[in-house]
């Protein structure tokens, strides 16, 4: 055990007593003592030998705030002294406020595909072509990511819903990331301003559920842009965060004229409510606590930090010995 305590002065400098174990105590200057403590503590905790890597797939409809989420989450993690990188996977992206470690536009861009006379794709077809081309060139992504352990990466994904319903591209990406030892969590974003009505909310739930079923990974669903809502709207939207689907159905059933649609809507609401399949977390980029709650849920889903293990300080004996040598040399100089 290494402990320090003040014990007067050594010459003209403040002195600190260093206690090692219960039998050996000596005095040294404050600077050397602090360096000794840092060396000692550096050896107490380390990551496991086979450290996993972590990934968030940031998904959601166009305009739901995916790029803003990535930018604010990076800033939040930096404030927590956590290193987080971002990969842009949207070949149609124009502007984003975060530095990227990889950008799919370096591989292929939607504009280039649309301008190709032999392809003649529109915006949606061009984006699907880009993502399929990306799926056939995962080695490009592997080279960009490297082989650094303990990575934590946010993947800013495109907003086209067909990528998460009937196209295999995102599923293939998840499988590839898992082969590269990533623990992957889906983060599905929905604009809170869109969710203030029952039918729009059910539509958002089905979009989130389709991604969850397609990708087969842990998923955290988030209502974004909470900071843009009025106080009245924030109170109204609270019932949608952990919803009682049957009560929502009763509130809006008067708007349904067709008995078939009433029956279908009731079946969907029953499925979601009975199995607690979809819930939402509020995300307010102006509220550090809100951001921290979201991050904690995601970390729990991918078991971030659970691979910490203790190691013996003796692995740093060489560095520690040099510090002790420095102390004794200092004492001889005095």
C-alpha positions as CSV (number, residue, x, y, z in Angstrom):
1,X,0.0,0.0,0.0
2,X,1.2,3.5,-0.9
3,X,0.1,6.5,1.2
4,X,1.4,10.0,1.5
5,X,1.1,12.6,4.3
6,X,2.6,16.0,5.0
7,X,5.5,16.0,7.4
8,X,7.1,19.4,7.6
9,X,9.9,20.6,5.3
10,X,13.0,19.2,3.7
11,X,15.5,22.0,3.5
12,X,13.6,24.9,2.0
13,X,10.9,22.7,0.3
14,X,7.7,21.1,1.6
15,X,8.2,17.4,2.5
16,X,5.8,14.5,2.3
17,X,6.1,11.2,4.0
18,X,5.7,8.1,1.9
19,X,4.4,5.0,3.6
20,X,4.8,1.7,1.7
21,X,3.1,-1.2,3.4
22,X,3.2,-0.9,7.2
23,X,7.0,-1.0,7.8
24,X,8.8,1.3,5.4
25,X,8.4,5.1,5.6
26,X,10.6,7.8,4.1
27,X,10.4,11.5,3.4
28,X,10.7,13.2,0.1
29,X,9.7,16.4,-1.8
30,X,6.1,17.0,-2.9
31,X,6.9,16.7,-6.6
32,X,8.6,13.3,-6.3
33,X,5.9,12.0,-4.0
34,X,3.2,12.9,-6.5
35,X,5.0,11.2,-9.3
36,X,5.4,8.1,-7.2
37,X,1.7,8.0,-6.4
38,X,0.9,8.3,-10.1
39,X,3.1,5.4,-11.0
40,X,1.7,3.3,-8.2
41,X,-2.0,4.0,-9.1
42,X,-1.4,3.5,-12.8
43,X,-0.8,-0.2,-12.2
44,X,-4.0,-0.9,-10.2
45,X,-6.6,-1.0,-13.0
46,X,-6.4,-2.1,-16.6
47,X,-8.5,-3.5,-19.3
48,X,-8.7,-7.2,-20.0
49,X,-6.4,-8.9,-22.5
50,X,-9.1,-9.3,-25.1
51,X,-10.7,-5.9,-25.0
52,X,-14.0,-5.5,-27.0
53,X,-14.8,-2.6,-29.2
54,X,-18.1,-0.7,-29.0
55,X,-20.4,0.8,-31.6
56,X,-23.6,2.7,-31.8
57,X,-25.6,2.6,-35.0
58,X,-27.3,5.9,-35.1
59,X,-30.5,5.5,-37.1
60,X,-33.8,7.3,-37.7
61,X,-35.8,9.1,-40.4
62,X,-34.3,12.0,-42.3
63,X,-34.3,15.1,-40.2
64,X,-34.6,13.3,-36.9
65,X,-31.3,14.7,-35.6
66,X,-28.8,11.9,-36.2
67,X,-25.8,14.2,-37.0
68,X,-26.7,16.6,-34.2
69,X,-26.9,13.6,-31.8
70,X,-23.4,12.4,-32.9
71,X,-21.9,15.9,-32.5
72,X,-23.4,16.6,-29.0
73,X,-22.7,13.0,-27.8
74,X,-19.0,13.4,-28.8
75,X,-18.8,16.7,-26.8
76,X,-20.5,15.1,-23.8
77,X,-18.1,12.2,-23.8
78,X,-15.1,14.5,-24.1
79,X,-16.4,16.3,-21.0
80,X,-16.4,12.8,-19.3
81,X,-12.8,12.1,-20.5
82,X,-14.1,9.4,-22.8
83,X,-12.7,9.0,-26.3
84,X,-15.5,8.6,-28.9
85,X,-15.1,8.6,-32.7
86,X,-17.6,9.1,-35.5
87,X,-18.0,7.4,-38.9
88,X,-20.2,9.0,-41.5
89,X,-22.2,6.3,-43.4
90,X,-24.5,8.7,-45.2
91,X,-23.3,9.1,-48.8
92,X,-25.7,12.1,-49.3
93,X,-24.6,14.0,-46.2
94,X,-23.6,17.7,-46.8
95,X,-22.8,19.2,-43.5
96,X,-22.0,17.8,-40.0
97,X,-20.5,19.4,-36.9
98,X,-18.1,16.7,-35.8
99,X,-14.7,15.4,-36.9
100,X,-14.9,12.0,-38.6
101,X,-12.4,9.1,-38.5
102,X,-14.0,7.8,-41.7
103,X,-16.4,9.2,-44.3
104,X,-18.2,7.0,-46.8
105,X,-18.1,9.9,-49.3
106,X,-14.4,9.1,-49.8
107,X,-15.6,5.7,-51.1
108,X,-18.7,6.7,-53.1
109,X,-21.1,9.7,-53.3
110,X,-24.7,9.9,-54.2
111,X,-24.1,12.8,-56.6
112,X,-21.6,10.8,-58.6
113,X,-24.0,7.9,-58.9
114,X,-26.9,10.2,-60.0
115,X,-24.6,11.9,-62.6
116,X,-23.6,8.5,-64.1
117,X,-25.5,8.2,-67.4
118,X,-25.3,4.4,-67.4
119,X,-27.1,4.1,-64.0
120,X,-29.7,6.9,-64.2
121,X,-30.7,6.7,-60.6
122,X,-32.7,9.2,-58.6
123,X,-31.8,10.3,-55.0
124,X,-33.3,7.2,-53.3
125,X,-32.1,4.7,-55.9
126,X,-28.6,6.3,-55.8
127,X,-28.4,6.0,-52.1
128,X,-29.4,2.4,-52.1
129,X,-26.8,1.8,-54.8
130,X,-24.1,3.5,-52.7
131,X,-25.0,1.4,-49.6
132,X,-24.9,-1.8,-51.6
133,X,-21.5,-0.8,-53.1
134,X,-20.4,-0.1,-49.5
135,X,-21.5,-3.6,-48.4
136,X,-19.3,-5.1,-51.1
137,X,-16.3,-3.0,-49.9
138,X,-16.2,-3.5,-46.2
139,X,-12.4,-3.8,-46.4
140,X,-12.4,0.0,-46.9
141,X,-14.1,0.4,-43.6
142,X,-11.8,-2.1,-41.9
143,X,-8.8,-0.1,-43.1
144,X,-10.3,3.1,-41.8
145,X,-11.1,1.7,-38.4
146,X,-7.8,0.0,-37.9
147,X,-7.3,-2.6,-35.2
148,X,-7.1,-0.4,-32.1
149,X,-8.7,-2.1,-29.0
150,X,-11.3,-0.4,-26.8
151,X,-12.7,1.7,-29.7
152,X,-16.1,3.5,-29.1
153,X,-17.5,4.5,-32.4
154,X,-20.7,6.2,-33.5
155,X,-21.9,5.3,-37.0
156,X,-24.0,8.1,-38.4
157,X,-26.3,6.1,-40.8
158,X,-28.6,7.2,-43.6
159,X,-32.3,7.9,-43.0
160,X,-34.0,5.8,-45.7
161,X,-36.2,3.4,-43.9
162,X,-35.9,0.7,-46.6
163,X,-32.3,0.1,-45.4
164,X,-33.7,-1.3,-42.1
165,X,-36.8,-3.1,-43.5
166,X,-36.2,-5.2,-46.6
167,X,-32.6,-4.5,-47.7
168,X,-29.8,-6.6,-46.1
169,X,-27.1,-3.8,-46.1
170,X,-27.4,-2.7,-42.5
171,X,-27.7,-6.3,-41.2
172,X,-24.6,-7.2,-43.1
173,X,-22.8,-4.2,-41.5
174,X,-23.9,-5.4,-38.0
175,X,-22.6,-8.9,-38.7
176,X,-19.3,-7.5,-40.0
177,X,-18.8,-5.3,-37.0
178,X,-19.5,-8.3,-34.7
179,X,-16.8,-10.2,-36.6
180,X,-14.4,-7.4,-35.8
181,X,-15.3,-7.8,-32.1
182,X,-17.6,-4.8,-31.8
183,X,-20.5,-4.8,-29.3
184,X,-23.2,-3.1,-31.3
185,X,-26.2,-1.1,-30.1
186,X,-28.8,0.4,-32.3
187,X,-29.9,4.0,-31.4
188,X,-33.1,4.8,-33.2
189,X,-34.0,8.5,-33.2
190,X,-37.5,10.0,-33.7
191,X,-38.3,13.8,-33.8
192,X,-40.3,14.6,-30.6
193,X,-42.2,17.3,-32.5
194,X,-43.5,14.5,-34.8
195,X,-44.7,12.3,-32.0
196,X,-47.2,14.6,-30.2
197,X,-50.2,12.9,-31.9
198,X,-51.2,9.3,-31.2
199,X,-51.2,8.0,-34.8
200,X,-47.9,9.6,-35.6
201,X,-46.5,8.0,-32.5
202,X,-47.7,4.6,-33.5
203,X,-46.1,5.2,-36.9
204,X,-42.8,6.1,-35.2
205,X,-43.0,3.0,-33.0
206,X,-43.4,0.7,-36.1
207,X,-40.4,2.3,-37.8
208,X,-38.3,1.7,-34.6
209,X,-39.7,-1.8,-34.3
210,X,-38.8,-2.7,-37.9
211,X,-35.2,-1.7,-37.4
212,X,-35.1,-3.7,-34.1
213,X,-36.5,-6.9,-35.8
214,X,-34.3,-6.5,-38.9
215,X,-31.0,-5.9,-37.1
216,X,-31.4,-8.2,-34.1
217,X,-29.3,-6.1,-31.8
218,X,-29.9,-4.2,-28.5
219,X,-31.7,-1.0,-29.4
220,X,-32.3,2.2,-27.5
221,X,-35.1,4.4,-28.9
222,X,-34.8,8.2,-28.4
223,X,-37.0,11.2,-28.8
224,X,-34.8,14.0,-30.0
225,X,-35.2,17.8,-30.1
226,X,-36.8,17.9,-26.6
227,X,-35.2,21.3,-26.1
228,X,-37.3,22.7,-29.0
229,X,-40.7,21.8,-27.4
230,X,-42.8,24.3,-25.4
231,X,-43.6,23.5,-21.7
232,X,-47.1,22.5,-22.7
233,X,-45.8,20.1,-25.4
234,X,-43.2,18.6,-23.0
235,X,-46.0,17.7,-20.6
236,X,-48.1,16.2,-23.3
237,X,-45.3,14.1,-24.7
238,X,-44.5,12.5,-21.3
239,X,-47.2,10.0,-21.9
240,X,-45.5,8.8,-25.0
241,X,-42.1,8.0,-23.3
242,X,-43.4,4.9,-21.6
243,X,-46.8,4.6,-23.2
244,X,-50.0,2.8,-22.3
245,X,-51.0,1.8,-25.8
246,X,-54.5,0.9,-24.9
247,X,-55.2,4.3,-23.5
248,X,-53.7,5.9,-26.5
249,X,-55.9,3.8,-28.7
250,X,-59.0,4.9,-26.8
251,X,-58.0,8.6,-27.1
252,X,-57.7,8.4,-30.9
253,X,-60.3,5.7,-31.8
254,X,-62.9,8.2,-32.5
255,X,-60.9,9.4,-35.6
256,X,-60.9,5.9,-37.1
257,X,-64.0,5.4,-39.3
258,X,-63.1,2.0,-40.7
259,X,-63.7,-1.1,-38.5
260,X,-60.9,-2.9,-40.2
261,X,-58.4,-0.2,-39.4
262,X,-59.6,0.0,-35.8
263,X,-59.1,-3.8,-35.5
264,X,-55.6,-3.6,-37.0
265,X,-54.6,-0.6,-34.9
266,X,-55.8,-2.4,-31.8
267,X,-53.8,-5.5,-32.7
268,X,-50.6,-3.4,-33.2
269,X,-51.1,-1.5,-29.9
270,X,-51.7,-4.8,-28.1
271,X,-48.5,-6.4,-29.5
272,X,-46.4,-3.4,-28.4
273,X,-48.0,-3.0,-25.0
274,X,-48.2,-6.7,-24.0
275,X,-44.5,-7.3,-24.7
276,X,-43.2,-3.9,-23.8
277,X,-41.3,-3.9,-27.1
278,X,-40.7,-0.2,-27.6
279,X,-40.0,2.6,-25.2
280,X,-38.4,6.0,-25.7
281,X,-35.9,8.1,-23.8
282,X,-36.0,11.9,-24.0
283,X,-32.9,13.6,-25.4
284,X,-32.3,17.2,-24.6
285,X,-29.0,18.5,-25.9
286,X,-29.2,21.4,-23.6
287,X,-29.5,19.2,-20.5
288,X,-26.4,17.2,-19.4
289,X,-28.4,14.9,-17.2
290,X,-30.7,13.9,-20.1
291,X,-27.7,13.1,-22.2
292,X,-26.0,11.2,-19.4
293,X,-29.1,9.0,-18.9
294,X,-29.2,8.1,-22.6
295,X,-25.5,7.3,-22.6
296,X,-25.9,5.1,-19.5
297,X,-28.7,3.1,-21.1
298,X,-26.6,2.5,-24.2
299,X,-23.5,1.6,-22.2
300,X,-25.6,-0.9,-20.2
301,X,-26.9,-2.4,-23.4
302,X,-23.4,-3.1,-24.8
303,X,-21.8,-3.8,-21.4
304,X,-19.4,-0.9,-21.7
305,X,-16.8,-1.0,-18.9
306,X,-17.7,-4.4,-17.5
307,X,-14.4,-5.9,-18.7
308,X,-12.4,-3.9,-16.2
309,X,-10.1,-6.1,-14.1
310,X,-7.4,-5.5,-11.5
311,X,-3.8,-6.3,-12.1
312,X,-0.8,-6.4,-9.7
313,X,1.3,-3.2,-9.4
314,X,4.4,-5.3,-9.9
315,X,4.0,-5.0,-13.6
316,X,5.3,-1.5,-13.2
317,X,8.3,-2.4,-11.1
318,X,10.8,-1.0,-13.5
319,X,9.1,2.4,-13.7
320,X,8.5,2.5,-10.0
321,X,12.2,1.6,-9.4
322,X,13.3,4.6,-11.5
323,X,11.2,6.8,-9.3
324,X,12.7,5.5,-6.1
325,X,16.2,5.9,-7.7
326,X,15.2,9.5,-8.4
327,X,14.3,10.0,-4.8
328,X,17.5,8.7,-3.4
329,X,19.5,10.7,-5.9
330,X,17.6,13.8,-4.7
331,X,18.4,12.9,-1.1
332,X,22.1,12.6,-1.9
333,X,22.1,16.0,-3.6
334,X,20.6,17.5,-0.5
